Amino acid sequence: MNSQQHDERFFQLKDWLTNKLEIKDAAIVPASGDASFRRYFRVNFRDMSYIAMDAPPEKEDCKPFVAVARAFAALGLHVPEVLAEDHEQGFLLLSDLGDQQYLDHLNEISVEGMYKDATSALLALQKKGRQESFSLPLYDHALLWREMELFRDWFLGEHLGIDTAALKDALDTVFELLAQSSLNQPQVWVHRDYHSRNLMQTTQNNPGVLDFQDAVFGAVTYDLASLLRDCYVAWPINKVEQWVEDYRLRLIKEGVIDEVSEEIFLKWFDLMGAQRHLKAIGIFARLNHRDGKSGYLADIPRTLNYVQQVAGKYSELKPLQDMIEAHVLPHLDLRSGQKK
């Protein structure tokens, strides 16, 4: 949307806060945007801080956010409380979980404690979520496939200008392998974007959890891969694999999954991460070309490196490894994510 439309939405939001909620003379400042059409504003009023969500109704639907927020809160997760809602206009007023993203605080010293908190919250989501009557959409074959098509269409085709017709068979084979691996895993509640930009460092019930409205019922390793192979921060492979093993043991102990070997669980994790990272690379390219958000291109090299690591580890992913080496690396600037 252009700046005039942004201003119009802002004035509508301000009017809603002032006249419908009687939040008058509040200081309203941008809090953040995200990779969708949603925007967030921090509303300071009478020594209290709130978050106002602006979700244009022709682009975004607030209902899933509200429903999942309440379902996650019932599990004990630290999510924003929905204080007021106007679905017709696309506005929500939320409690404020602060502005301290995990990404800003993660380092070699803090990571163990921060990830312990994050995986404990994730374990609660996966264990308790299965016992709830609230139903999430299935992370089914069609959705898994559509996500990977973003890599084909937006990254290979639009961003790098590659004619993907010759790569169809190789890509289809890899996409099917990754989709089936996901579907064959134990299925649990999945946040679907559980990473350092959506987790907030909080003093109580850490972490605060954001951006959960696209939650689904899917593979047990999906959110773990989002967290430990984060598109925005990378850790040594041996550290990641030790965290994966620790989490496998916790899942088994808590009865979330049946006994499964370390090797099989790690492969689930690796292949699930590859599916997610192909999707993410496609989304980063789409954000640049469709939405004019070029900043995400710099995250492509890190994310592609995850794909290369996994593709080089499993023989069945050799077609993906070969395709990246022959068609992607010669055309991609690995410092900026831009096309050479």
C-alpha positions as CSV (number, residue, x, y, z in Angstrom):
1,M,0.0,0.0,0.0
2,N,1.2,3.6,-0.6
3,S,1.8,6.1,2.1
4,Q,-1.6,7.8,1.6
5,Q,-3.4,4.5,2.2
6,H,-1.1,3.9,5.3
7,D,-2.1,7.3,6.6
8,E,-5.8,6.6,6.0
9,R,-5.5,3.3,7.9
10,F,-3.7,5.0,10.7
11,F,-6.4,7.7,11.1
12,Q,-9.0,5.0,11.1
13,L,-7.1,3.1,13.8
14,K,-6.7,6.3,15.9
15,D,-10.4,7.0,15.6
16,W,-11.2,3.5,16.7
17,L,-9.0,3.8,19.8
18,T,-10.3,7.3,20.6
19,N,-14.0,7.0,20.0
20,K,-14.7,3.3,20.4
21,L,-12.3,2.4,23.2
22,E,-12.0,5.8,24.8
23,I,-8.3,5.8,24.7
24,K,-7.9,9.5,24.2
25,D,-4.7,11.5,23.7
26,A,-2.5,8.4,23.7
27,A,0.9,8.4,22.2
28,I,0.8,6.0,19.2
29,V,4.1,5.0,17.6
30,P,5.1,2.3,15.1
31,A,6.1,-0.9,17.0
32,S,6.9,-3.1,14.0
33,G,5.7,-4.5,10.7
34,D,6.1,-8.0,9.5
35,A,6.3,-10.0,6.4
36,S,2.6,-9.7,5.8
37,F,0.3,-6.7,5.4
38,R,-0.1,-6.4,9.2
39,R,1.3,-3.4,11.1
40,Y,1.7,-2.9,14.8
41,F,1.6,0.3,16.9
42,R,2.6,0.8,20.5
43,V,-0.1,2.7,22.3
44,N,1.0,4.5,25.5
45,F,-1.9,5.5,27.7
46,R,-2.1,6.4,31.4
47,D,1.2,4.7,32.2
48,M,0.2,1.6,30.4
49,S,1.5,0.2,27.1
50,Y,-0.7,-1.7,24.6
51,I,-0.2,-3.0,21.0
52,A,-2.7,-2.0,18.3
53,M,-2.7,-4.3,15.3
54,D,-3.7,-2.9,11.9
55,A,-4.7,-5.8,9.6
56,P,-6.5,-4.5,6.4
57,P,-9.5,-6.8,6.1
58,E,-9.2,-7.1,2.4
59,K,-5.6,-8.5,2.9
60,E,-5.7,-10.2,6.4
61,D,-8.2,-11.9,8.6
62,C,-8.0,-11.2,12.3
63,K,-10.1,-14.2,13.3
64,P,-7.3,-16.8,13.2
65,F,-5.1,-14.6,15.3
66,V,-7.8,-14.2,18.0
67,A,-8.7,-17.9,18.0
68,V,-5.1,-19.1,18.2
69,A,-4.1,-16.5,20.8
70,R,-6.8,-17.8,23.1
71,A,-6.0,-21.4,22.4
72,F,-2.3,-21.0,23.0
73,A,-3.0,-19.0,26.2
74,A,-5.1,-21.8,27.5
75,L,-2.0,-24.1,27.2
76,G,0.0,-21.7,29.3
77,L,2.0,-20.0,26.5
78,H,2.9,-16.3,27.0
79,V,1.0,-14.7,24.1
80,P,-0.6,-11.3,23.9
81,E,-4.1,-11.0,25.4
82,V,-6.8,-9.8,23.0
83,L,-8.3,-6.8,24.8
84,A,-10.5,-5.5,22.1
85,E,-11.3,-6.5,18.5
86,D,-13.0,-5.0,15.4
87,H,-12.9,-7.6,12.7
88,E,-14.9,-5.4,10.2
89,Q,-12.2,-2.7,10.3
90,G,-9.3,-5.1,10.9
91,F,-8.2,-3.7,14.3
92,L,-7.1,-5.5,17.5
93,L,-5.9,-4.1,20.8
94,L,-3.4,-6.4,22.5
95,S,-1.4,-6.6,25.7
96,D,2.2,-5.6,25.1
97,L,4.9,-8.2,25.5
98,G,7.7,-5.6,25.1
99,D,10.2,-5.0,22.4
100,Q,13.1,-7.3,23.4
101,Q,13.3,-9.8,20.6
102,Y,15.2,-13.0,21.2
103,L,17.3,-12.1,18.1
104,D,18.7,-9.0,20.0
105,H,19.8,-11.0,23.0
106,L,21.1,-14.4,21.6
107,N,24.8,-15.0,22.0
108,E,27.1,-17.8,22.9
109,I,26.6,-17.2,26.6
110,S,22.8,-16.6,26.7
111,V,21.7,-19.1,24.1
112,E,21.5,-22.2,26.3
113,G,19.2,-20.5,28.8
114,M,17.1,-18.8,26.2
115,Y,16.6,-21.9,24.1
116,K,15.8,-23.9,27.2
117,D,12.9,-21.6,27.9
118,A,11.9,-21.6,24.2
119,T,11.9,-25.4,24.0
120,S,10.0,-25.7,27.2
121,A,7.3,-23.5,25.8
122,L,7.4,-25.5,22.6
123,L,7.1,-28.8,24.6
124,A,4.0,-27.4,26.3
125,L,2.5,-26.5,22.9
126,Q,3.1,-30.0,21.5
127,K,2.1,-32.0,24.6
128,K,-1.0,-30.0,25.7
129,G,-2.2,-29.0,22.3
130,R,-3.0,-32.6,21.3
131,Q,-5.4,-32.8,24.3
132,E,-7.4,-29.8,23.3
133,S,-10.7,-29.8,21.4
134,F,-9.7,-26.7,19.5
135,S,-8.9,-27.8,15.9
136,L,-6.1,-26.4,13.8
137,P,-5.9,-26.7,10.0
138,L,-3.9,-29.7,8.8
139,Y,-0.4,-29.1,7.5
140,D,-1.3,-31.4,4.6
141,H,0.4,-32.4,1.4
142,A,-1.1,-29.6,-0.6
143,L,0.1,-26.9,1.8
144,L,3.6,-28.4,2.1
145,W,3.8,-28.5,-1.6
146,R,2.5,-24.9,-2.2
147,E,5.1,-23.6,0.2
148,M,8.0,-25.2,-1.7
149,E,6.6,-23.9,-5.0
150,L,7.5,-20.5,-3.7
151,F,11.2,-21.5,-4.1
152,R,10.6,-22.6,-7.7
153,D,8.5,-19.6,-8.7
154,W,9.8,-16.7,-6.8
155,F,13.4,-17.5,-6.1
156,L,14.5,-19.6,-9.1
157,G,12.1,-18.1,-11.6
158,E,11.5,-14.4,-10.6
159,H,14.7,-13.7,-8.6
160,L,17.3,-15.6,-10.6
161,G,15.5,-15.6,-13.9
162,I,16.0,-19.4,-14.3
163,D,13.8,-21.3,-16.7
164,T,12.6,-24.0,-14.3
165,A,11.0,-26.2,-16.9
166,A,14.2,-28.3,-17.2
167,L,14.4,-28.6,-13.4
168,K,10.8,-29.8,-13.0
169,D,11.5,-33.5,-12.5
170,A,14.3,-33.0,-10.0
171,L,12.4,-30.4,-8.0
172,D,9.2,-32.5,-8.0
173,T,11.1,-35.5,-6.7
174,V,12.7,-33.5,-3.9
175,F,9.4,-31.7,-3.0
176,E,7.6,-35.0,-2.8
177,L,10.3,-36.6,-0.6
178,L,10.2,-33.6,1.8
179,A,6.4,-33.6,2.0
180,Q,6.2,-37.3,2.7
181,S,8.9,-37.0,5.4
182,S,6.8,-34.3,7.1
183,L,3.6,-36.3,6.9
184,N,5.2,-39.5,8.2
185,Q,6.3,-37.8,11.4
186,P,4.2,-37.6,14.6
187,Q,1.7,-34.8,14.2
188,V,1.3,-32.0,16.9
189,W,0.3,-28.4,17.2
190,V,2.7,-26.3,15.1
191,H,3.3,-22.5,15.6
192,R,4.8,-22.4,12.1
193,D,7.1,-19.4,12.6
194,Y,8.8,-20.2,15.9
195,H,12.1,-18.2,15.6
196,S,14.1,-15.4,17.2
197,R,12.1,-12.5,15.6
198,N,8.8,-13.9,17.0
199,L,10.0,-14.8,20.5
200,M,10.3,-12.0,23.0
201,Q,12.6,-12.0,26.0
202,T,10.4,-11.4,29.0
203,T,11.0,-11.3,32.8
204,Q,8.1,-13.7,33.5
205,N,7.0,-16.8,31.7
206,N,9.8,-16.4,29.1
207,P,9.4,-16.3,26.1
208,G,6.6,-14.1,24.8
209,V,5.3,-15.7,21.7
210,L,4.1,-13.7,18.7
211,D,2.9,-14.2,15.1
212,F,1.1,-17.5,15.7
213,Q,-2.0,-16.9,13.6
214,D,-0.9,-19.4,10.9
215,A,-0.7,-22.3,13.4
216,V,-1.4,-25.8,12.0
217,F,-1.5,-29.5,13.0
218,G,1.7,-30.9,11.5
219,A,5.2,-32.5,12.0
220,V,6.7,-32.6,15.4
221,T,10.1,-31.3,14.2
222,Y,8.8,-28.2,12.3
223,D,9.0,-25.7,15.1
224,L,12.2,-27.2,16.4
225,A,13.8,-26.6,13.0
226,S,12.4,-23.1,12.9
227,L,14.1,-22.3,16.2
228,L,17.4,-24.2,15.9
229,R,18.0,-23.5,12.2
230,D,16.7,-20.0,12.4
231,C,16.9,-18.0,9.1
232,Y,18.2,-15.0,11.1
233,V,20.9,-16.6,13.3
234,A,23.1,-19.6,12.8
235,W,24.8,-21.9,15.3
236,P,27.5,-24.6,14.9
237,I,26.2,-27.9,13.6
238,N,27.4,-30.0,16.6
239,K,25.5,-27.6,18.9
240,V,22.3,-27.8,16.9
241,E,22.4,-31.6,16.8
242,Q,23.0,-31.8,20.5
243,W,19.9,-29.6,21.1
244,V,17.9,-31.8,18.7
245,E,18.9,-34.9,20.7
246,D,18.1,-33.3,24.0
247,Y,14.7,-32.4,22.7
248,R,14.1,-35.9,21.3
249,L,14.7,-37.3,24.8
250,R,12.3,-34.8,26.4
251,L,9.5,-35.6,23.8
252,I,9.8,-39.3,24.6
253,K,10.0,-38.7,28.4
254,E,6.8,-36.6,28.2
255,G,5.0,-39.1,26.0
256,V,4.6,-36.7,23.1
257,I,6.2,-39.3,20.8
258,D,6.9,-43.0,21.0
259,E,10.5,-44.2,21.2
260,V,12.4,-43.3,18.0
261,S,16.1,-43.5,17.3
262,E,18.4,-40.5,17.4
263,E,19.3,-41.1,13.7
264,I,15.7,-41.2,12.5
265,F,14.7,-38.1,14.6
266,L,17.6,-36.1,13.3
267,K,16.7,-37.0,9.7
268,W,13.1,-35.9,10.3
269,F,14.5,-32.6,11.7
270,D,16.9,-32.2,8.7
271,L,14.4,-32.8,6.0
272,M,11.7,-30.7,7.7
273,G,14.2,-27.9,7.9
274,A,15.0,-28.3,4.2
275,Q,11.2,-27.9,3.4
276,R,11.0,-24.9,5.6
277,H,14.1,-23.2,4.2
278,L,13.0,-23.7,0.6
279,K,9.8,-22.0,1.5
280,A,11.6,-19.2,3.4
281,I,13.9,-18.5,0.5
282,G,10.9,-18.2,-1.8
283,I,9.2,-15.9,0.6
284,F,12.3,-13.7,0.9
285,A,12.4,-13.4,-2.9
286,R,8.7,-12.7,-3.1
287,L,8.9,-10.0,-0.4
288,N,11.5,-8.2,-2.5
289,H,9.8,-8.5,-5.9
290,R,6.2,-8.3,-5.0
291,D,6.2,-6.2,-1.8
292,G,9.3,-4.0,-2.2
293,K,10.9,-5.4,1.0
294,S,14.5,-5.9,-0.1
295,G,15.9,-6.3,3.4
296,Y,15.1,-10.0,3.5
297,L,17.4,-10.8,0.6
298,A,20.4,-10.7,2.9
299,D,18.9,-13.7,4.8
300,I,18.9,-15.8,1.7
301,P,22.6,-16.9,1.8
302,R,22.3,-18.2,5.4
303,T,19.1,-20.0,4.6
304,L,20.4,-21.5,1.4
305,N,23.5,-22.7,3.4
306,Y,21.2,-24.8,5.6
307,V,19.7,-26.4,2.5
308,Q,23.1,-27.1,1.1
309,Q,24.2,-28.8,4.4
310,V,21.2,-31.1,4.4
311,A,21.3,-31.8,0.7
312,G,25.0,-32.9,1.0
313,K,24.2,-35.2,3.9
314,Y,21.5,-37.4,2.4
315,S,21.9,-39.2,-0.9
316,E,18.2,-38.9,-1.8
317,L,18.7,-35.1,-1.8
318,K,21.5,-35.2,-4.4
319,P,19.3,-33.8,-7.1
320,L,18.8,-30.7,-4.9
321,Q,22.5,-30.4,-4.2
322,D,23.3,-30.7,-7.9
323,M,20.7,-28.2,-8.9
324,I,22.0,-25.6,-6.4
325,E,25.6,-26.0,-7.5
326,A,24.7,-25.9,-11.2
327,H,21.9,-23.3,-11.4
328,V,21.9,-21.2,-8.2
329,L,25.4,-20.6,-7.0
330,P,26.6,-19.2,-10.3
331,H,23.9,-16.6,-10.3
332,L,23.6,-15.6,-6.6
333,D,25.7,-13.1,-4.7
334,L,26.3,-15.0,-1.4
335,R,27.0,-11.8,0.5
336,S,23.8,-9.9,-0.4
337,G,21.3,-12.5,-1.7
338,Q,21.0,-10.4,-4.8
339,K,21.3,-11.8,-8.3
340,K,24.8,-11.5,-9.7
